Amino acid sequence: MITSPEDLALQAEIRTLARERNAVILAHNYERPEVQDVADVVGDSLGLSREAARTTADVIVFCGVHFMAETAAILSPDKTVLLPDLAAGCSLADTMNADQLRAWKAEHPGAVVVSYVNTTAAVKAETDYCCTSGNAVEIVNSIPADREVLFGPDMFLGAHVRRMTGRTNMHVWMGECHVHAGISPESLDKMRLAHPGAELLVHPECGCSTSVLEGISAGAINDKDLHILSTEGMIRRPAETDAKEFIVATEVGILHRLRKANPDKTFFPADERASCQYMKVTTLAKVKRSLELMEHRITVPADVADRARLAIERMISIGGTPAMAPAFAMGE
């Protein structure tokens, strides 16, 4: 992608402001390309949580969505955490609130609660373990087999975890990410026909994840060509294979990082409409304004943060590979 002169100028101003504020800029894999390029670290929720926990910066500018900034504020209560646009919400996080989780727990006394990181701080405060798509299977496998598990809020990730662990005493909340749920089996089939030699990289939140496994069982899909992966797993995969083409079933923002890291390979979106409007509200102008005015600080009440912190710390201590992709090292 060619960066415009206007964006290059904004990026330079942002980096100057970040140095003056002793700020670190974290960006999720789904952010706009120009926002990823100005970040100090680009990664998934797990890697960015780890970075937020260990940074020595005074200020964390989180180019992501609200629950991610909340997580950073919980892990680094002595830091100033800024979210460039307060409209950066999450349709998946909205599918479960703390009252609903408490009621669910009451129906299953003694159950272990595993909540996807895409949840509010209030939900995390009612949770035993947080997880990401990168370590959900490992976390559920770490729980004694005789303990009932409540997993939420993403039903597709939950189904994937239940399938991978073989767990029969795991209940799954019926929430979904509107972007991933919208990546249909039909869209994937269309791309497979157009690119028959491409590997399939499928995020477990996708509505099509079940259908591709059914396709393997029916012999319609070669299991060697299918990889159900977190976003960081997708980033790692091209270096592990001789394949030259990939169909990527997740939010389209990740294509920027994949293409920059692998200029000799070709990446196709499973559905080019799979764009998260919440991630895309963050712009360079808003990042600059947030740093200039130190506005949109994210805080979490101490009682909620204290209860949520243990579940988050368990998440960042179990499994996965830290997402440490310095944006500058990937090229500007």
Secondary structure, DSSP 4 states (H G I P E B T S, - for coil): -PPPHHHHHHHHHHHHHHHHHTEEEEEETTS-HHHHHH-SEEE-HHHHHHHHHH---SEEEEES-HHHHHHHHHH-TTSEEE-S-TT---TTGGG--HHHHHHHHHHSTTPEEEEESSS-HHHHTT-SEEE-TTTHHHHHHTS-TTS-EEEESBHHHHHHHHHHHT-SSEEE--B--HHHHTS-HHHHHHHHHH-TTPEEEE-TT-TTHHHHHHHHHTTSS-GGGEEE--HHHHHHGGGG----EEEEES-TTHHHHHHHH-TTSEEEES-TT---TTGGG--HHHHHHHHHHT-SB----HHHHHHHHHHHHHHHHSSS----B-TGGG--
